[in-house]
């Protein structure tokens, strides 16, 4: 899902500039029709009209080469230099090229309308905050500044002052930021990275040449002068390399806007945005290897207004989402809703003034530990556009948000910050200098500064009678005597994943066809670290002699805790191992041995606290790697051959070659890193295990959903601008 900010004001600005330029030589009637026959020393009218059209639809990439051509032919015309600079100014990956053109126009014609504003904005996005403030103040006092910018200038000056403070406290040891590069990032748009809990795959939103249906106008009709619509793509990871992405398949992508916004922790449900009825949130369920038709969320989340992004808690019972519905604090606000009955959401609640501001607040992400909320905001102490913030929960109340700082945040939009359960990495999208074009996806190490979350992730493969199975895992919180959540394994792969926060004891019941076939007891009351364990279970008592054991997971967790203690001997007294209680008591046995209190990491508003945390806990040039879990091969059983499973995955579609070229001005370009594309990995399916035939299960076929007529506006409504 893309955030298109200030599109209306930008379109108005360029039309206003063209009108003002034309006004020096034409009558009012000629201005209205944009006749350019006698403009600026005999400039070609066809070129100017074409550039004007691209400006009106905010397609700066296609307007830029036209203005460069005109500027080279007529270097003494300051308006051409000005408009060339303004094209660069609105291309975040090339904004450094805007300054020389706008400065040249300022030198030749400082009295040009909105010149002080434009130069101040160019300095602002290039971190020259002091110079930006000077010109913005002049613009505020100038009668040549358009009214539409007068209201924006005070906010820009505030962003500059915030930027000065943030950059003054910036420490390069905070984060290691990496553009994940090809083959995922392209010259087009990639955003909303949804990385699986085990980092083995990623779903994201793409908008470019490979979009379904090609370029279309606002009515959904094919149009070579139109725009690309959003699609959902996916990529798998091999080692530390992302493989060639492909569209997600199933019944998700259409000729309209389809954007991925959230995925459930077990990977079996995908939440998507569709711009029907003003923009609503839908959910699709994974059937074997294909995603089903998206269904609108039931309950009170969707309204006749815009709901465009969401994040679901690890227990599946709370969803955080953004909306511009009436009754908020201003613009877009972040809300939460609770799962009432099966698939129905209610008790919608605004997160309040601690999180939401009078400006736009968007892209919430709730971490797996349930105690960290990340989001992007144009308010608080943003240094420009959307900045990433985080807030900690204290007694079920969110504390004052903290700006995550540079280099994650820039004067442009930085959105969709999503952290891995371990806190070692994070992913987000941003349009910035040095990118490959438009919004790109970035990896951040570490994802969380300072103390990492205490959390246990249990994953593995479930089989029944030797075959991968679609099992349900019901989890109960034995400390609070409440149901915690329900998870499912994938019917085709048998893979399952459960995340369990610290502070409670849990009971896990593995169910096949509605019957409990295995139980595991896990006590995490005093867990102090992130622990990840892999355990495959055969759920048939005939094939699993340990089916009645309830302490298998606890043994694995305790073993992992010992490994952590061995790596960090100074923390041995902070880690407590608790044996599972076979009687499922709600209170764990007390530990009578003295135990040192772990050092408390305090995060305050002051960015200087970050420097202390990093100095103490994050070594310089720290690098981490994610674990890749490969499918496990099962020993073939000596029983009858099973029925063949229906539904094979569709073959991947080859990526189209990019044949679109952009004429650029001869300016220094940022260095880019070319990553070698990994060779595709071919795998041969293993022999089907022989098992006793199971009862036939009816598979429901979901009907295809026809899109209803609508006005395609994208994730954020793009205003229609009359050329």
C-alpha positions, -999 to 999 in steps of 0.1 A, spaced: 0 0 0 14 33 -10 11 66 7 7 94 -18 13 126 2 4 161 -8 -6 150 -43 -32 177 -46 -10 206 -35 19 194 -58 -4 192 -88 -18 227 -80 18 240 -77 30 229 -111 -2 241 -128 3 274 -111 39 276 -122 30 269 -158 2 295 -156 26 321 -141 52 314 -167 27 317 -195 13 349 -180 43 369 -189 36 367 -226 -1 357 -230 -35 370 -223 -58 355 -197 -77 336 -224 -44 321 -237 -34 311 -202 -66 291 -197 -60 270 -228 -22 267 -221 -12 278 -255 26 280 -255 33 293 -289 52 324 -279 65 313 -245 101 318 -234 119 326 -265 100 304 -289 99 271 -269 83 242 -286 45 242 -277 42 204 -282 69 196 -257 55 220 -231 20 207 -234 33 171 -230 53 181 -199 23 199 -185 3 167 -189 28 146 -170 30 173 -143 -7 172 -139 -7 134 -131 25 138 -110 46 116 -134 78 135 -128 100 108 -144 84 114 -178 82 152 -174 119 154 -164 135 145 -198 113 171 -216 124 199 -193 160 188 -195 158 190 -233 143 225 -232 168 237 -206 197 225 -228 182 242 -259 175 274 -240 199 277 -210 191 314 -206 155 307 -197 153 304 -159 118 288 -160 132 257 -176 159 253 -150 133 259 -123 109 232 -136 137 207 -141 148 213 -105 112 208 -93 109 175 -111 141 163 -93 127 177 -60 97 153 -63 118 123 -71 132 113 -36 159 91 -50 174 120 -70 166 151 -49 202 161 -46 201 170 -83 173 196 -76 196 222 -59 219 233 -88 189 238 -111 168 258 -86 199 278 -76 205 286 -112 169 298 -117 172 318 -84 204 334 -96 188 345 -129 153 354 -116 150 356 -78 116 373 -81 100 343 -98 68 332 -80 73 307 -52 111 307 -57 119 312 -20 97 283 -11 111 260 -38 147 267 -28 139 263 9 122 229 2 152 218 -18 176 226 10 153 209 35 151 175 18 189 176 14 195 181 52 206 217 48 182 227 75 196 261 85 196 274 49 161 259 44 148 279 74 162 311 61 145 308 27 113 294 41 110 325 64 116 347 34 89 328 16 65 333 45 70 370 42 70 373 4 39 383 -15 52 361 -43 44 329 -23 12 311 -32 -14 308 -6 -14 270 -8 22 270 5 17 296 32 0 271 55 27 245 49 57 266 56 54 268 94 52 230 96 83 227 73 102 251 96 93 228 125 105 198 106 138 216 100 143 223 137 134 187 146 159 176 119 187 197 134 182 181 168 179 145 155 210 148 133 230 164 161 224 133 182 228 108 154 253 80 161 262 58 131 265 28 154 228 28 160 217 9 129 232 -7 99 209 1 70 209 -19 37 189 -16 6 179 -52 -1 185 -46 -38 177 -67 -68 159 -88 -77 132 -74 -53 139 -36 -56 135 -22 -90 131 12 -107 94 10 -97 76 9 -64 80 -18 -36 66 -13 -1 50 -30 29 75 -59 35 58 -87 53 86 -110 63 78 -144 78 86 -151 114 114 -174 104 126 -150 76 122 -177 50 99 -157 27 85 -122 22 52 -109 8 52 -73 -3 33 -48 -25 46 -39 -60 35 -12 -84 53 -12 -118 57 -28 -152 48 -63 -139 15 -51 -124 -15 -70 -136 -33 -53 -165 -5 -29 -174 -10 9 -174 -45 20 -169 -64 53 -164 -86 61 -134 -115 43 -150 -95 10 -152 -91 13 -190 -59 5 -207 -40 37 -213 -3 41 -223 -4 75 -205 -20 60 -174 -5 45 -142 3 11 -128 -19 -4 -102 -8 -22 -70 -2 -60 -70 10 -85 -43 43 -102 -49 63 -128 -29 99 -140 -27 116 -168 -9 150 -166 8 180 -188 2 208 -182 27 211 -144 28 198 -138 -7 162 -131 -18 152 -151 -49 134 -138 -80 100 -126 -69 67 -134 -86 31 -123 -83 14 -142 -54 -11 -160 -75 -43 -175 -63 -73 -151 -64 -56 -120 -50 -43 -98 -78 -67 -81 -102 -67 -51 -126 -74 -28 -96 -54 -19 -65 -45 -50 -44 -20 -44 -16 -7 -67 11 -8 -51 45 -5 -78 72 0 -115 76 -10 -137 106 18 -152 127 12 -187 114 12 -175 78 -22 -189 70 -41 -156 67 -32 -126 46 -48 -92 51 -51 -71 20 -63 -36 10 -88 -32 -18 -100 2 -29 -136 -7 -30 -162 14 -13 -136 41 -3 -109 16 7 -114 -14 30 -95 -43 46 -100 -79 34 -86 -112 44 -75 -142 23 -69 -177 37 -42 -201 24 -57 -233 10 -29 -258 4 -5 -236 -17 -30 -211 -31 -46 -180 -15 -84 -179 -16 -106 -151 -27 -103 -121 -3 -133 -116 19 -141 -83 36 -135 -83 73 -167 -87 93 -176 -64 121 -169 -27 128 -134 -22 113 -144 -12 78 -165 19 72 -176 41 43 -143 59 49 -107 48 43 -91 19 62 -57 12 46 -33 -6 69 -33 -32 96 -13 -54 120 -25 -84 140 -13 -94 174 5 -127 179 -25 -143 196 -47 -133 167 -72 -115 190 -64 -78 184 -59 -59 152 -44 -24 149 -54 -5 119 -54 31 104 -85 50 93 -95 85 84 -131 81 98 -147 110 116 -142 113 153 -104 110 152 -78 135 164 -70 147 128 -62 132 94 -55 95 98 -55 79 132 -46 44 145 -73 23 161 -75 -12 175 -103 -38 174 -109 -70 193 -120 -104 179 -155 -111 192 -169 -142 176 -154 -162 148 -139 -138 123 -160 -108 136 -143 -77 149 -157 -52 174 -149 -28 203 -131 -4 179 -110 21 200 -89 51 190 -54 47 206 -57 83 218 -35 114 220 -4 96 231 -1 79 197 -24 100 174 -18 136 165 -36 163 145 -16 151 115 -15 117 97 -6 86 118 -4 54 98 12 19 92 9 4 127 29 -27 136 25 -46 168 56 -67 178 52 -103 186 58 -96 223 27 -74 224 46 -47 242 61 -26 214 41 -6 188 57 8 158 40 33 135 47 62 111 36 98 118 37 132 103 33 146 137 52 144 170 88 154 163 90 142 128 119 155 107 97 156 76 69 135 60 62 102 78 88 93 104 90 59 122 82 60 159 78 34 187 59 32 219 62 8 249 32 -6 267 32 0 305 2 -15 324 -17 -17 292 -11 20 284 10 32 255 38 56 266 49 87 247 63 77 213 100 79 205 114 90 171 135 61 160 160 85 145 183 87 115 193 68 93 158 51 93 140 85 92 146 111 65 129 143 55 107 121 31 82 93 39 95 63 59 68 37 64 59 1 73 86 -6 99 82 -43 108 105 -61 133 114 -98 135 104 -116 167 140 -117 179 144 -80 174 176 -86 155 163 -72 122 136 -49 108 123 -41 74 107 -10 61 101 9 29 114 44 19 120 66 -11 154 82 -6 187 91 -22 207 61 -32 176 40 -39 168 22 -71 137 42 -78 105 51 -60 99 33 -27 125 6 -20 126 -21 7 154 -18 34 168 -41 61 178 -27 94 202 -43 120 194 -43 148 156 -40 145 154 -30 182 180 -10 200 191 -21 235 173 -49 254 157 -75 231 122 -89 236 116 -120 258 97 -143 236 95 -180 226 88 -190 190 79 -227 184 79 -240 149 82 -272 130 63 -297 109 32 -317 118 24 -351 103 -4 -376 108 1 -412 98 33 -402 80 17 -374 59 18 -336 64 -15 -325 79 -37 -295 85 -38 -295 123 -52 -269 147 -32 -259 178 -52 -244 206 -32 -225 231 -44 -217 266 -28 -193 291 -27 -213 323 -15 -184 344 -46 -163 336 -69 -193 329 -79 -178 295 -78 -189 259 -47 -175 243 -52 -182 206 -56 -208 178 -31 -216 151 -31 -239 121 -4 -259 102 -3 -257 65 -22 -286 48 5 -291 22 38 -285 40 26 -293 75 46 -263 88 34 -246 119 45 -216 140 35 -203 174 48 -173 193 45 -172 231 53 -141 251 71 -144 285 54 -142 318 29 -171 316 26 -208 315 8 -223 284 -10 -254 274 -8 -264 237 -33 -289 224 -27 -304 189 -59 -313 172 -67 -334 141 -102 -334 128 -115 -319 160 -98 -344 183 -70 -336 207 -42 -360 199 -13 -344 217 -7 -319 246 24 -299 255 30 -278 286 53 -248 285 62 -225 314 77 -192 304 69 -173 336 105 -162 342 118 -162 306 143 -134 301 155 -139 265 143 -146 229 142 -184 224 134 -202 192 129 -240 190 121 -263 161 101 -295 169 84 -318 144 55 -339 158 40 -371 144 4 -369 157 -5 -405 152 -1 -426 184 7 -457 162 38 -439 149 48 -418 178 58 -436 210 62 -403 228 27 -390 220 18 -388 256 48 -368 268 40 -332 276 75 -319 283 92 -322 249 90 -285 241 100 -275 276 132 -296 273 140 -279 240 134 -244 255 155 -252 286 183 -265 263 182 -233 243 183 -212 274 215 -230 285 231 -223 252 223 -186 256 237 -187 291 269 -203 278 273 -176 252 266 -148 278 279 -161 312 273 -127 328 236 -132 323 234 -167 338 217 -154 369 191 -135 349 179 -166 332 155 -189 350 146 -224 338 113 -237 351 102 -274 348 67 -279 334 40 -286 360 22 -318 351 -8 -307 371 -11 -274 351 -12 -252 382 -16 -215 375 13 -204 397 48 -217 391 70 -230 419 89 -201 436 126 -199 431 142 -196 465 177 -188 453 187 -151 453 186 -136 418 200 -104 406 175 -80 390 183 -75 353 195 -41 344 166 -19 333 170 -2 300 152 31 301 142 48 268 132 84 272 124 112 248 160 123 248 179 107 219 210 107 240 196 77 259 199 58 226 237 65 226 240 50 260 221 19 251 242 13 220 275 19 237 266 -7 263 250 -33 242 256 -30 205 291 -36 192 303 -16 162 298 -32 128 275 -58 143 261 -83 118 234 -109 123 220 -137 101 186 -153 101 182 -190 103 168 -207 72 147 -238 80 147 -263 52 119 -289 48 126 -321 66 124 -354 48 102 -380 65 111 -417 64 87 -436 40 62 -458 60 55 -493 51 18 -490 46 -6 -487 17 0 -459 -8 -21 -428 1 -44 -409 -22 -28 -382 -44 -32 -348 -29 -50 -324 -53 -37 -289 -61 -1 -285 -74 16 -251 -72 15 -229 -103 49 -225 -121 66 -192 -116 62 -166 -143 94 -151 -157 100 -115 -149 95 -91 -178 125 -72 -191 126 -36 -183 126 -16 -216 117 19 -202 145 44 -204 147 78 -187 167 107 -201 186 123 -173 206 153 -168 244 149 -166 247 150 -128 267 129 -104 247 98 -95 247 80 -62 267 48 -62 246 17 -63 255 -18 -54 248 -45 -80 239 -78 -64 243 -110 -83 211 -128 -89 212 -162 -73 207 -192 -95 173 -208 -92 173 -239 -70 156 -269 -85 143 -295 -61 129 -329 -69 99 -341 -50 107 -371 -28 88 -403 -30 53 -402 -16 51 -421 17 29 -451 20 1 -448 45 -33 -462 53 -59 -443 34 -76 -416 55 -113 -407 53 -121 -385 24 -124 -348 33 -145 -325 13 -127 -295 -1 -148 -264 -5 -141 -244 -37 -142 -207 -33 -160 -188 -60 -142 -162 -79 -150 -127 -68 -158 -102 -96 -148 -66 -88 -176 -42 -87 -175 -9 -106 -155 17 -87 -135 48 -90 -99 35 -87 -81 58 -64 -52 37 -51 -45 32 -15 -46 69 -9 -71 89 -30 -53 106 -59 -71 138 -69 -82 143 -105 -63 172 -119 -76 189 -150 -48 194 -175 
